[in-house]
């Protein structure tokens, strides 16, 4: 079996230990942890147990001169490992796994790791990781630790845009990404943006909303869904940015279009048992775009942004138990979050079965041939 791509990518990680204290190869520790995370391990004790149960198989791809390290060794090494070096190796490996093709929608969004919060002896808030999610390919192109919500998360978005090859792609963010400097950086990297606009940009929000009130475009895309006793309708309209005052438009680099999406929901009011009454709510959202888009295309891009919530954040919490993870040491927790994302990317690229994420992890734990398939998947190019 060829595991050269995976091993070579993570061999660039610098070993933080003193040479005289090393009983186990760093690459053996990293690859064992990746395999364990794919197979359902959610902590250092479980990774050690996986290694002991799969020792004969692991010896076919790794040296393991002193067997499987103890869980204390796994914890100590990952608490010393520089997350930036580990993240750099992660991105290098991802470049071999998948390249964001032209037209790919890349969603940027942050996620809080609630399990990293500590209460005693010194209270520390949970930290956040900002990820770049390729919505079509279904892989994480990179991640960056945020110094906090708000400015810290925005800084992490800058780091991801700067470090990734996003040429020809469309970047989507929530309202936090409505920043002129970030838009300028995206355009400078030969990419486009579709970014949510909220009332924190009071003047711009007013100008954009008034533009749609005064000039309602004829072209419209409409989507209706009926499920769980409620009816939902979404309507999308677009206008060229030239309709805005020039002093407003010119402040936003590359701004080509503005988008409005109107959401309507009608449902039965459960408090009216005697006679059914229908309750309808409405919501309007606006977006800035550096692309001239049809309403249908604009709506498709906006909807695809939420794949990062449904297919990444949800998968990490439900499929990998990220919020419940009790690794409190901050560096080790950050490095373990990278392990989860490596495992998720590999499992998503395994297309030979339609099993759920949870079932894939179970089968990988039970069947070493399937684990090999996940690691050696031709789509993963490793």
Secondary structure, 3 states (H helix, E strand, C coil): CCCHHHHHHHCCCCCCCCHHHCCCCHHHHHHHHHHHHHCCCCCHHHHHHHHHHCHHHHCCCCCCCCCCCCHHHHHHHHHHCCHHHHHHHHHHHHHHHCCCCCCCEEEEEEEECHHHCECCCCCECCCEEEEEEECCCCEEEEEEEECCCCHHHHHHHHHHHHHCCCCCCEEEECHHHCCHHHHHHHHHCCCEEEEEECCCCHHHHHHHHHHHHHCCCCCCEEEEEEECCEEEEEEEEEEEHHHCCHHHHCCCCCCCEEEEEEEEEEEECCCCCCCCCEEEEEEEEEEEECCCCCHHHHHHHHHHHCHHHHHHHHHHHHHCCCCCCCCCCHHHHHHHHHHHHHHHHHHHHCCCCCCCHHHHHHHHHHCHHHHHHHHHCHHHCC
